[in-house]
Amino acid sequence: MKEKTKVKGKAEFDETGKATTTVTEEKPKVEEPKTEQPVGEQPIGVLALPSRFRVYDIQPSAIRLRTFKGKDEKLIASLTHENFESKFIEILSNVLEGLNPRDLTIGDRLYIMLWETINSYVKFCTLDHQCANCFEKNQYDVDLSLLNVVELPDDFKEPYTIKVSGGKTINLRLMRVKDEEKAKDFEKNTKQSSWLYRYALTIVDDKMNDYEKMAMLEEMPAIDIALIRAFHEKFYHGPKMEVTVECKKCGASEVAPVPFRIELFFPYGETLKRYFGNAI
């Protein structure tokens, strides 16, 4: 993986919502190539999405993303676990230009969520964590702009072919936002788990519908299902929701997960008071 030139600059927009940021380039240090870059505070048109646009038939320069406005916050305030998939698509449709939000990969959507948090509100979030060494409870301010982002490799292409039992092959693609939406509807309508259905949606085969694909997976050996799951694990891309913290009591360091919560990109309650209370 080639290391990209890091680009700095706070996002600014004109009255039409288009990015107008002037950026400066900082050449990277000479070191081993990395597959991760920080989220940062920069417009989408400058820093490519984690997928590096390898799964979209579109030029990166055609994508524009604006920060949240009051009308978007009104929609965010109505988010629940039950309506998240459909409601957030509506929110993305308001702020994203040049790409249907349903076609976004899951990793790119998470990246956009963090981008909106950083550029619309504040780049910090609060993390409560208990030390595994001395059990002391600590609270940390996590800088979301410093979270590493895993990108798709240079040679990735869709569909991706894997070999399964009996010498057969299956063509796969990455999970999209529209797949999460369909999986949610599947669970609601059938009262069944969408575990296999989610993977069935990522099979590329025009000769079968989604239910036929799921029926095929139900009869497949578990080792083949594991191969399909391994494909999605291998090509995970997006922000790494974890940070290294140091215990304030014993000094032990460990990697702690940064849990995704609605207040992560919509500050309210104690989060709102902590990061905005001094501004008024």
C-alpha positions in Angstrom: 0.0 0.0 0.0 1.4 3.4 -1.0 1.3 6.0 1.7 -0.6 9.1 0.7 0.4 12.7 1.2 -1.4 13.8 4.3 -3.6 16.8 3.8 -4.5 19.3 6.5 -7.2 22.0 6.7 -10.5 22.7 8.4 -13.6 22.1 6.2 -15.3 25.3 5.0 -18.3 25.6 2.6 -19.9 28.2 0.5 -23.6 29.1 0.4 -24.3 26.1 -1.9 -22.8 23.6 0.4 -19.7 22.9 -1.7 -16.3 22.6 -0.1 -14.1 25.7 -0.4 -11.2 24.7 1.9 -7.7 25.7 0.9 -5.4 23.0 1.9 -1.6 22.6 2.4 0.3 19.4 1.8 2.8 17.9 4.2 5.0 15.2 2.7 5.1 12.0 4.8 8.2 10.8 6.5 10.2 8.1 4.9 9.0 4.9 6.5 7.4 1.5 5.8 4.2 1.8 3.8 1.0 1.8 5.8 -2.6 0.8 5.1 -4.0 3.2 7.6 -4.5 7.0 7.7 -6.1 9.2 10.4 -9.7 10.4 9.8 -8.6 14.1 10.1 -10.5 17.3 9.6 -10.8 17.6 5.8 -13.4 17.6 3.0 -14.2 14.4 1.2 -13.1 15.8 -2.1 -9.5 16.1 -0.7 -9.2 12.9 1.3 -10.5 9.7 -0.4 -13.0 7.5 1.3 -11.6 4.3 2.9 -12.8 2.3 -0.1 -10.6 4.6 -2.2 -13.6 4.7 -4.6 -12.6 1.3 -5.9 -16.2 0.0 -5.7 -18.0 3.1 -7.2 -18.2 3.9 -10.9 -17.6 7.6 -10.2 -14.7 10.1 -10.0 -13.7 11.2 -6.4 -13.9 14.8 -7.5 -17.7 14.4 -8.1 -18.4 13.8 -4.4 -19.3 16.6 -2.1 -20.2 16.4 1.6 -21.4 19.3 3.7 -21.6 19.7 7.4 -24.9 19.3 9.3 -27.5 22.0 9.5 -30.4 22.5 11.8 -32.7 20.6 9.4 -30.3 17.6 9.6 -30.1 17.8 13.4 -33.9 17.6 13.5 -33.8 14.2 11.7 -30.9 13.0 13.8 -32.9 13.7 17.0 -35.5 11.3 15.8 -33.1 8.4 15.3 -33.9 5.1 17.2 -32.6 1.6 17.0 -35.6 0.6 14.9 -35.5 3.4 12.3 -31.7 4.0 12.1 -31.1 2.4 8.7 -33.9 4.2 6.9 -33.7 7.5 8.7 -29.9 7.8 8.4 -30.2 7.2 4.6 -32.5 10.3 4.6 -29.9 12.3 6.5 -27.1 11.2 4.2 -29.2 12.1 1.2 -29.3 15.7 2.5 -25.6 16.1 3.0 -24.0 13.9 0.4 -23.8 14.9 -3.3 -22.7 12.8 -6.2 -23.3 9.3 -4.7 -26.4 7.5 -3.6 -26.0 6.8 0.1 -27.5 3.4 -0.3 -24.6 2.4 -2.5 -22.0 3.3 0.2 -20.0 0.5 1.8 -20.5 0.1 5.5 -17.0 1.3 6.2 -17.4 4.4 4.1 -20.6 5.2 5.9 -18.9 5.0 9.3 -16.1 7.2 8.0 -18.7 9.8 6.9 -20.4 9.6 10.3 -17.1 10.4 12.0 -16.3 13.2 9.5 -19.6 14.8 10.3 -19.0 14.6 14.0 -15.5 16.2 13.7 -16.6 18.9 11.2 -20.1 19.7 12.4 -19.6 19.6 16.2 -16.4 18.6 18.0 -13.6 16.2 17.3 -13.6 14.8 20.9 -15.8 12.2 22.5 -15.8 10.8 26.1 -14.6 7.3 26.7 -15.2 5.5 30.1 -12.9 2.6 30.6 -11.9 0.3 33.4 -8.3 -0.7 33.7 -7.8 -4.4 33.2 -4.7 -4.3 35.5 -5.9 -2.4 38.6 -9.6 -2.1 37.9 -9.5 1.7 38.2 -12.3 3.4 36.3 -11.0 6.2 34.1 -12.5 8.8 31.7 -10.7 9.9 28.6 -11.2 12.5 25.9 -10.7 10.7 22.6 -9.6 12.7 19.6 -11.7 11.1 16.8 -9.6 12.8 14.1 -6.6 10.7 15.2 -8.4 7.3 14.8 -6.7 5.2 12.1 -8.6 4.3 8.9 -8.0 1.0 7.1 -8.2 1.4 3.3 -8.9 -1.2 0.6 -5.7 -2.5 -1.1 -4.6 -1.4 -4.5 -5.5 -4.6 -6.2 -9.0 -5.0 -4.8 -11.8 -5.5 -7.4 -15.4 -6.5 -7.3 -16.7 -9.1 -7.8 -14.1 -11.1 -5.7 -14.0 -14.8 -6.4 -13.4 -17.4 -3.7 -13.1 -21.2 -4.0 -15.4 -23.4 -1.9 -16.1 -27.1 -1.5 -16.3 -29.3 -4.5 -14.1 -27.1 -6.6 -16.9 -24.5 -7.0 -16.4 -20.8 -7.0 -18.5 -17.9 -5.6 -18.4 -14.3 -6.6 -18.7 -11.8 -3.7 -19.0 -8.1 -3.2 -18.7 -5.9 -0.1 -21.6 -5.1 2.1 -23.5 -1.9 1.3 -25.9 0.4 3.2 -28.8 -0.9 1.1 -27.9 -4.4 2.3 -28.2 -3.3 5.9 -31.6 -1.8 5.1 -32.8 -5.0 3.4 -31.6 -7.1 6.3 -33.5 -4.9 8.8 -36.7 -5.3 6.7 -36.1 -9.1 6.5 -36.0 -9.4 10.3 -39.1 -7.2 10.6 -41.1 -9.1 8.0 -40.0 -12.7 8.8 -39.2 -12.5 12.5 -36.1 -14.4 11.7 -32.4 -13.8 12.1 -30.7 -12.1 9.1 -27.4 -13.8 9.8 -27.2 -15.8 6.5 -29.4 -13.3 4.6 -26.8 -10.6 5.0 -24.1 -12.8 3.4 -26.5 -13.9 0.7 -27.0 -10.3 -0.3 -23.3 -10.0 -1.1 -23.2 -13.0 -3.5 -23.0 -11.8 -7.1 -25.1 -14.2 -9.3 -27.8 -12.8 -11.6 -29.4 -16.3 -11.9 -30.6 -16.4 -8.3 -32.7 -14.1 -6.2 -31.8 -13.2 -2.6 -33.9 -16.0 -1.0 -32.4 -18.6 -3.4 -28.9 -17.4 -2.4 -29.8 -17.8 1.3 -31.2 -21.3 0.7 -27.9 -22.2 -1.0 -26.0 -20.9 2.0 -28.2 -22.9 4.4 -27.0 -26.1 2.8 -23.4 -25.2 2.5 -20.7 -26.7 4.7 -19.8 -24.5 7.6 -16.3 -24.2 6.4 -17.5 -22.5 3.2 -19.6 -20.0 5.2 -16.4 -19.3 7.2 -14.6 -18.5 3.9 -17.4 -16.0 3.0 -17.1 -14.4 6.4 -13.3 -14.3 6.1 -13.7 -12.3 2.9 -15.6 -9.6 4.6 -13.2 -9.6 7.5 -10.1 -9.4 5.3 -11.5 -6.5 3.3 -12.8 -4.5 6.2 -12.2 -0.8 5.5 -13.1 2.2 7.6 -12.2 3.8 10.9 -10.6 1.5 13.5 -12.9 2.2 16.5 -10.2 1.7 19.1 -7.6 3.8 21.0 -4.6 3.1 23.2 -5.2 4.5 26.7 -3.0 4.7 29.8 -4.4 4.1 33.3 -4.3 7.3 35.4 -3.6 5.2 38.5 -1.2 2.4 37.6 0.1 3.6 34.2 -0.8 0.4 32.4 -1.5 0.8 28.7 -4.1 -1.2 26.7 -6.3 -0.9 23.6 -9.8 0.2 24.4 -12.8 0.1 21.9 -14.5 3.3 21.1 -18.2 2.3 21.1 -20.5 3.7 18.5 -23.4 5.6 20.0 -25.8 8.2 18.6 -24.3 10.9 20.9 -21.0 10.2 19.1 -22.2 12.3 16.2 -25.0 14.1 17.9 -23.9 15.5 21.3 -26.5 15.8 24.0 -26.8 15.5 27.8 -23.5 15.2 29.6 -21.6 15.1 26.3 -23.1 18.4 25.2 -22.4 20.0 28.6 -18.8 18.7 28.6 -17.8 20.0 25.2 -20.0 23.0 24.7 -20.9 24.2 28.2 -18.0 26.7 28.4 -18.9 28.3 25.1 -22.0 30.0 26.6 
